[in-house]
């Protein structure tokens, strides 16, 4: 474990330096096979874990955070495209679409996961195309990075909370994909230029049992 960093958004600086504010929680223990996600889990405020529930009002509030996360991840994809790191884009696009489909939109009268997937996939393609064609790509701010991490927190809490309720292969796939994306985020944010030519990160072959 690295030393605690001194500046920046708390979630971002702890994530970047593999520092956990909460040394143990049942969630981080479950996620130990996914070390990057376990680090994220170790920085989730305990009151957030205790206050997690499945009411419509709760999901309305969380969806706003998920939407900010999705737009942040799309911005990250544009940054990768501007750096010429096209090999990273398919997995990121798949994750964006999967996260959009996974999380219901409470503001739509008819819940349609496929429509959400198509909508965010189209947004991703538009931003990536603009970046590849020389469009301006602003560096992700600390706020947008924090938005991404808050969304990933929500996703792993909700997904891990379905242990025993969904197919184990689907659970492993979801957490494995999230681990891969989170690890890539950390590497890219640490030094964007150094990681331009890295190979795509592969998810663990076995996540949970």
Backbone torsions as a table, in degrees:
resi	resn	phi	psi	omega
1	UNK	NA	138.9	-177.1
2	UNK	-84.2	168.9	176.5
3	UNK	-69.8	153.1	179.9
4	UNK	-68.5	126.6	178.6
5	UNK	-71.4	166.9	-169.6
6	UNK	-107.8	-18.2	-173.3
7	UNK	-140.5	167.9	178.7
8	UNK	95.6	177.8	176.6
9	UNK	-60.6	136.6	-174.2
10	UNK	-56.3	-49.6	-178.4
11	UNK	-60.1	-41.9	-176.0
12	UNK	-68.8	-46.5	-176.7
13	UNK	-67.5	-36.8	177.8
14	UNK	-67.1	-41.5	178.4
15	UNK	-61.7	-44.6	-176.1
16	UNK	-65.4	-32.4	-176.5
17	UNK	-104.3	13.4	177.2
18	UNK	54.7	43.1	-179.2
19	UNK	-107.0	135.6	179.5
20	UNK	-114.6	121.2	175.8
21	UNK	-67.6	-40.8	179.6
22	UNK	-102.1	111.3	-173.2
23	UNK	-68.6	-27.0	-179.8
24	UNK	-146.5	137.8	167.9
25	UNK	-152.3	158.1	-179.7
26	UNK	-61.8	-32.9	-179.9
27	UNK	-69.1	-48.1	-179.4
28	UNK	-64.7	-32.3	177.4
29	UNK	-65.3	-43.0	178.3
30	UNK	-62.5	-29.7	-174.1
31	UNK	-95.3	8.3	-178.3
32	UNK	-53.9	-35.2	175.7
33	UNK	-64.0	-14.4	176.9
34	UNK	-115.7	85.5	-169.7
35	UNK	-60.3	-35.0	179.8
36	UNK	-69.9	-40.9	177.3
37	UNK	-68.3	-34.7	177.8
38	UNK	-63.6	-35.8	176.3
39	UNK	-65.9	-44.7	177.5
40	UNK	-59.3	-45.0	-180.0
41	UNK	-62.0	-34.1	-179.5
42	UNK	-70.9	-9.2	178.1
43	UNK	-113.4	7.6	175.2
44	UNK	-75.1	127.8	178.2
45	UNK	-56.1	130.6	-178.6
46	UNK	-52.6	-35.4	-179.2
47	UNK	-66.9	-25.7	177.2
48	UNK	-69.7	-41.9	178.2
49	UNK	-65.6	-43.3	-178.6
50	UNK	-68.0	-30.6	-175.8
51	UNK	-92.5	7.1	-177.7
52	UNK	-71.1	131.6	176.8
53	UNK	-148.5	-179.2	-169.9
54	UNK	-120.7	30.0	177.1
55	UNK	-80.2	158.2	178.4
56	UNK	-60.5	-41.6	-179.1
57	UNK	-62.1	-39.2	179.5
58	UNK	-64.2	-44.2	-179.5
59	UNK	-68.4	-29.9	175.1
60	UNK	-59.5	-47.2	-179.8
61	UNK	-65.4	-42.5	-178.6
62	UNK	-68.8	-32.2	-178.8
63	UNK	-63.4	-35.4	176.7
64	UNK	-59.7	-38.7	178.0
65	UNK	-70.3	-39.4	177.7
66	UNK	-63.3	-39.9	179.8
67	UNK	-63.5	-42.4	176.2
68	UNK	-62.3	-39.3	177.8
69	UNK	-62.3	-45.5	-179.2
70	UNK	-60.6	-43.9	179.3
71	UNK	-67.6	-34.0	175.3
72	UNK	-65.1	-42.8	178.3
73	UNK	-65.1	-35.2	176.1
74	UNK	-65.5	-40.9	175.6
75	UNK	-62.5	-38.0	176.2
76	UNK	-62.5	-40.6	177.1
77	UNK	-61.4	-40.2	177.7
78	UNK	-63.2	-38.9	177.2
79	UNK	-62.6	-43.6	178.1
80	UNK	-60.8	-42.7	-179.9
81	UNK	-62.9	-41.1	179.9
82	UNK	-65.2	-27.6	179.0
83	UNK	-86.3	-2.5	-178.8
84	UNK	78.8	22.9	-177.6
85	UNK	-100.1	55.8	-177.2
86	UNK	-61.5	-25.3	-177.0
87	UNK	-65.4	-20.0	-179.8
88	UNK	-86.7	-14.8	-169.0
89	UNK	-72.7	-41.3	-177.5
90	UNK	-58.3	-43.8	-179.6
91	UNK	-66.1	-38.7	179.3
92	UNK	-66.6	-42.7	178.6
93	UNK	-61.7	-43.4	178.1
94	UNK	-59.4	-40.5	-178.8
95	UNK	-68.1	-43.2	177.9
96	UNK	-57.7	-47.8	-179.7
97	UNK	-64.5	-40.9	179.5
98	UNK	-65.2	-40.4	179.0
99	UNK	-66.8	-40.6	178.2
100	UNK	-62.6	-40.5	-179.7
101	UNK	-72.1	-32.9	-176.7
102	UNK	-69.3	-37.8	-171.4
103	UNK	-99.8	115.9	-177.0
104	UNK	-65.5	142.4	177.3
105	UNK	-92.0	108.7	-176.2
106	UNK	-73.1	-8.6	-176.8
107	UNK	-95.0	-0.8	175.4
108	UNK	-98.5	133.9	-179.2
109	UNK	-63.8	-38.4	179.3
110	UNK	-117.6	118.3	-179.0
111	UNK	-69.5	122.3	-177.6
112	UNK	-138.0	89.9	-179.1
113	UNK	-55.7	-38.5	-179.1
114	UNK	-64.5	-39.0	178.6
115	UNK	-64.8	-40.4	177.3
116	UNK	-64.0	-43.0	179.0
117	UNK	-59.7	-45.2	-179.5
118	UNK	-66.7	-38.7	-179.0
119	UNK	-62.6	-50.4	-177.3
120	UNK	-74.7	-28.2	173.2
121	UNK	-63.6	-41.0	178.7
122	UNK	-66.6	-40.2	176.8
123	UNK	-62.3	-42.1	178.4
124	UNK	-60.1	-48.8	-178.8
125	UNK	-61.1	-39.7	-179.2
126	UNK	-63.8	-46.9	-178.5
127	UNK	-67.7	-40.4	179.5
128	UNK	-65.6	-43.7	179.2
129	UNK	-61.0	-42.4	178.6
130	UNK	-61.6	-42.0	179.9
131	UNK	-66.3	-39.6	179.9
132	UNK	-67.9	-24.7	-178.8
133	UNK	-98.7	20.4	173.3
134	UNK	89.3	9.7	177.7
135	UNK	-69.0	154.3	-179.5
136	UNK	-67.4	134.2	178.8
137	UNK	-124.4	101.8	179.7
138	UNK	-68.3	146.7	176.7
139	UNK	-65.5	141.1	179.1
140	UNK	-62.9	126.2	179.3
141	UNK	-75.5	167.7	175.5
142	UNK	-60.9	-37.2	179.3
143	UNK	-63.5	-43.7	-178.7
144	UNK	-69.1	-35.7	175.9
145	UNK	-63.9	-41.7	178.0
146	UNK	-64.0	-39.4	176.9
147	UNK	-58.7	-41.2	178.5
148	UNK	-61.8	-46.7	-177.2
149	UNK	-66.7	-37.1	177.6
150	UNK	-63.2	-41.6	177.5
151	UNK	-64.1	-40.4	177.6
152	UNK	-66.0	-36.3	174.4
153	UNK	-57.1	-49.9	-178.3
154	UNK	-58.9	-42.0	-177.3
155	UNK	-64.9	-47.5	-175.5
156	UNK	-72.7	-32.3	175.6
157	UNK	-62.5	-47.7	-175.8
158	UNK	-69.8	-42.1	-179.2
159	UNK	-67.4	-46.0	179.9
160	UNK	-65.9	-25.8	178.1
161	UNK	-71.2	-8.7	-179.7
162	UNK	-99.3	15.5	175.4
163	UNK	-52.1	129.6	178.0
164	UNK	84.6	-9.4	-178.3
165	UNK	-106.3	-22.7	178.1
166	UNK	-122.7	164.6	-178.0
167	UNK	-57.3	132.9	-176.7
168	UNK	-60.0	-37.6	179.3
169	UNK	-63.8	-40.3	178.4
170	UNK	-66.6	-39.1	178.3
171	UNK	-63.5	-47.4	178.5
172	UNK	-60.9	-40.7	-178.8
173	UNK	-64.2	-44.0	-179.2
174	UNK	-64.4	-45.8	-180.0
175	UNK	-71.1	-36.1	178.2
176	UNK	-63.8	-42.6	178.2
177	UNK	-64.8	-40.9	179.7
178	UNK	-65.7	-39.7	176.8
179	UNK	-59.9	-43.9	180.0
180	UNK	-61.9	-46.6	-179.5
181	UNK	-65.0	-44.3	-178.8
182	UNK	-63.1	-41.0	178.2
183	UNK	-63.8	-38.4	177.6
184	UNK	-67.2	-39.3	176.9
185	UNK	-58.2	-47.4	-178.5
186	UNK	-60.6	-45.6	-178.6
187	UNK	-64.8	-42.2	-177.8
188	UNK	-69.3	-42.3	179.9
189	UNK	-67.6	-30.8	-179.4
190	UNK	-66.4	-42.5	-178.6
191	UNK	-161.1	89.5	-175.8
192	UNK	-56.3	-39.3	-176.6
193	UNK	-71.9	-38.4	-177.4
194	UNK	-65.3	-28.5	-173.7
195	UNK	-99.8	10.2	-176.5
196	UNK	-59.1	-37.7	-172.6
197	UNK	-105.5	15.3	-179.0
198	UNK	-71.3	155.1	176.5
199	UNK	-73.6	150.9	176.3
200	UNK	-56.8	138.9	179.8
201	UNK	-75.5	133.4	179.5
202	UNK	-97.4	135.9	177.6
203	UNK	-67.7	156.8	178.6
204	UNK	-58.4	145.1	-179.7
205	UNK	-69.9	-28.8	176.8
206	UNK	-138.7	122.0	-174.2
207	UNK	-96.6	-56.0	-175.9
208	UNK	-134.9	156.7	176.9
209	UNK	-139.2	NA	NA
